[in-house]
Every structure is written in C-alpha cells, then in structure tokens.
Amino acid sequence: MSAVSCIACGQIIPADLPGSGTVCPHCGVSQIATPAAQVGTQPNLLLAAAIAGVCAAAFYGIGPWLLLRDTPLYHLFCGHGWVPYALVTLFFVALCALLLKLPLIQREQTAFSLRLLPEEAEGVIEQADSRHLLSRIGRLTPRQKSLMVVIRVRQTLLRLHQLGTAEKLDDLLRYRAEADAAAVDSSYALPKFIIWAIPVLGFVGTVLGISNGVQSFSTLIQNAADLEGLRESLKGVTYGLGQAFETTMIALCMSLLLMLVMSFLQRREDRLLAELDEYCMEHLLHKIRTPAAIPEDAMAALTSAVRELSQRCRDLQAVQEEALRNLADVRPAAAPSPTRVVKQS
C-alpha cells in the first residue's frame, strides 16, 4: 500500500507504519471515511414533497368540514375543478421546502461557537499552529465538518500547512465565498420555479373558466325563448366567470405569501454569508503570520551577487592551481639534493 496524506493535517502517513490508514501518527485523527453529512442549506426535497403531500391530503380531507359546505371559502378551493387542487399541492411543496431551510440556517450559525480559531484580538496563527488546528477540526463530528465555516477554515489551514505561505489564501477564501453564495442561490431553485408556476396555473384556470362561460353563453342564446333554460344558462355563465377570476386570485395570493417567506429566508442567509466572510477575515486571514517573502528585486540582486561570488571563487581556485604548478616547477632548482653537495666539497 502506498503512502497517503492525512485528511486532517495533510502529513504523509508511511505505508509500513503499524495502524497506518486508520489513525494519523501526527495528529491522531482517524482516517476511516465517515458518512457524508448534508452540506449547506439545501433542503431535502423528497422530505419536503412527502410533507407537502400529507398536508395537501389533510387540507382536502379535513378542509370540507373546517371550511363548511356551501360557503364562498369552500367553493373557492373545492368548487372550481382541478386547478385549485394543483395550486394547493404546489403551495405546500414550496412552503415545506422553504421552512426546512430554517433549521439548516440555524445549524450553520452554531458553527461560530465551536471556537475553531483563536478568539483573542492579539492572537497569531503560524504554520506550526496549523497542524494543531487541523487536528482539532479532524475530531469534529461529520455533521460539524459539513458546516460552511468549518470547510473554509479547514481548506485554508491545509493550504497554509502544506505550502507554508499566506500567498493566495485570500483568493481561496474568495473562491469559497462565491461557491457558498452559488450553493445558497441554487437551494431556492424549486421554490422559485413553483412561485413562477402558481400564477401560470391560475391563468390556466382563468382560461378554463372563460371557456366554460363562453359555452354557457352560447347555450343561453339558444335557450332565449325558454325561461327555465335561460336561468340554467345564466348559472353556467356566472360559474365560468367566477372560476376565471377566483382561481387567479388564489394563485396570486399564494404566490405573494411564498414570496414573503422566501424573502425573509434569503435575508437571513445573506446575513449568514456576510458573517462567514467577516469571521474568516478577522479570525483567520488577518491572524496568519508567515516569514515575509523576499521581493523580486531583492531576489534578483541576491541571485546576481551569488553568481558573482561563485565566479570569483572559480577564478581564485584557478589562480591557486596555477601557483601550485609554478611552485612544483621551481622547487627542484631551489633545493639541490644532499648527494650533489657532498661531491662538490
């Protein structure tokens, strides 16, 4: 098995280490994969649809007794064909999808109480501190690890620990902020579609009502000589016009109510994203301290000085070698052998 990196601190875990692949020897975080938790504020749409189905069934199962029969409110929801039934069902689906976001937003706000980073104003985060902070994050539950602020902090600290520099960390945080904003916006896709579809269905009910009224009006003309037939045809005309305007009224009221709920939740999520950005800037990015990088002009000057020094060392070595060769040539003439001196004496 090849060596792998720790999911918390990023250190290499040797393959031949006992227990490798289960616990990191550096930070002690388990490497066993945990079930993925729900990330962000995207609601469970299947759960929302199931709750909406139950609410719609209860509304039309118990509603006739609560709305009382032969009342305008009863005829408003139960006396205009299939359109009100579709409107009520879609309304409950959108409302449940929006209300399921409330606990998710509150859960994201609890991340600030985890104390992932130093809270002191004079606190400093260095590269050596990143391993300790990452190990603390690694001991969180999967539900806590899925929080947006925890994901931002973990990715930033992991980059700081691996590269040892604060460069490009602001770009990383900006990318995460944009990704979170896009995820929040996409979580409203279904409610936005239903808010658009409800008025369209209301206009469909209007068209159906006008069509029924026109047919009844044609019958009215045919029964102009019959007084009893004239009365029945007038009832059809009034019923068709009532269906035309009342279904549109229901649709517009439902759409307005859903817009109010969605605007309230969007305002809360915008405030949450702003708090996340401020937290990462104040408690993470502004507290990171790394060795200052050498400016490019200073680096160029240093490189030139090193090259010049290296060239001088090579020249000095060449001069030294030349001096040693000359000394080797001169030494026999300057120091005659003892045997030759004895012969002369």
Secondary structure, DSSP 8 states (H G I E B T S, - for coil): ---EE-TTT--EE-TTSTTTTTB-TTT--B-S-------TT---HHHHHHHHHHHHHHHHHHHHHHS-TTSHHHHHHHSSTTHHHHHHHHHHHHHHHHHTHHHHHHHHHGGGGG--S--STT--B-HHHHHHHHHHHHTS-HHHHTSHHHHHHHHHHHHHHHH-S-TTHHHHHHHHHHHHHHHHHHTTHHHHHHHHHHHHHHHHHHHHHHHHHHHHHHHHHHTTT-HHHHHHHHHHHHHHHHHHHHHHHHHHHHHHHHHHHHHHHHHHHHHHHHHHHHHHHHHTGGGB-------HHHHHHHHHHHHHHHHHHHHHHHHHHHHHHHHHHHHHHHS--HHHHHHH-
